[in-house]
Amino acid sequence: QGGAPRCPGEPFSIQSSSKPFTYALAAERYGLDYVHEYIGREPSGVAFNDFSLNADSKPHNPYINSGAMMACALYRPDLPMAQRFGALQRSFSALAGRQRVGFDQGVYLSEKATAHRNFALAYFMKKHDGYP
């Protein structure tokens, strides 16, 4: 808590650290060409939570919030949401060396309560036909 060092095996919330992994999982499953039909490739020079899209109406890259949300949207869209969550959780567990990757309801509720900007980003991308 509060920047204190973590002990091996101690649970922690990965939050934004998940961005490169989600991007890699989507790219592995569908290929980079497909992923980059929806997510830009270039550095944005903007804050991680900036409310903007590039000139092609795409998130600038997969490492800002809009790009990370799009990478999540690209991962297993063929599945109902609950199964999709389970598939993503199993994939993260595989990346963690088959360690169980959990879900923290308290962290989720806290993030959801303050996620107004991210909700707005999601609708902004929808307005610009950003989703597959």
Backbone hydrogen bonds, N-H to C=O, Kabsch-Sander energy under -0.5 kcal/mol:
donor,donor_aa,acceptor,acceptor_aa,energy
4,A,1,Q,-1.6
10,E,7,C,-2.5
14,I,12,F,-0.5
17,S,14,I,-3.1
18,S,15,Q,-2.0
19,K,16,S,-1.6
22,T,18,S,-2.6
23,Y,19,K,-2.2
24,A,20,P,-2.3
25,L,21,F,-2.5
26,A,22,T,-2.3
27,A,23,Y,-2.6
28,E,24,A,-2.7
29,R,25,L,-2.0
30,Y,26,A,-2.5
31,G,27,A,-2.2
35,V,31,G,-2.1
36,H,32,L,-2.8
37,E,34,Y,-1.6
38,Y,35,V,-1.7
39,I,35,V,-1.2
40,G,59,P,-3.2
42,E,60,H,-0.8
50,D,47,A,-2.0
52,S,50,D,-1.3
54,N,58,K,-3.7
57,S,54,N,-2.1
64,I,61,N,-1.0
65,N,48,F,-3.4
68,A,64,I,-2.7
69,M,65,N,-2.6
70,M,66,S,-1.9
71,A,67,G,-2.4
72,C,68,A,-2.1
73,A,69,M,-2.1
74,L,70,M,-1.8
75,Y,71,A,-0.9
75,Y,72,C,-0.7
76,R,74,L,-0.7
79,L,76,R,-1.8
84,R,80,P,-2.7
85,F,81,M,-2.6
86,G,82,A,-1.9
87,A,83,Q,-2.6
88,L,84,R,-2.4
89,Q,85,F,-2.6
90,R,86,G,-2.5
91,S,87,A,-2.1
92,F,88,L,-2.5
93,S,89,Q,-2.1
94,A,90,R,-2.2
95,L,91,S,-2.2
96,A,92,F,-1.5
97,G,94,A,-1.5
98,R,93,S,-2.0
99,Q,93,S,-0.8
102,G,100,R,-0.6
105,Q,103,F,-0.7
108,Y,104,D,-2.5
109,L,105,Q,-2.7
110,S,106,G,-2.2
111,E,107,V,-2.8
112,K,108,Y,-2.9
113,A,109,L,-2.0
114,T,110,S,-0.7
114,T,111,E,-0.9
115,A,112,K,-1.2
119,F,115,A,-2.6
120,A,116,H,-2.4
121,L,117,R,-2.5
122,A,118,N,-2.3
123,Y,119,F,-2.1
124,F,120,A,-2.6
125,M,121,L,-2.6
126,K,122,A,-1.9
127,K,123,Y,-2.7
128,H,124,F,-1.4
129,D,126,K,-2.0
130,G,125,M,-3.0
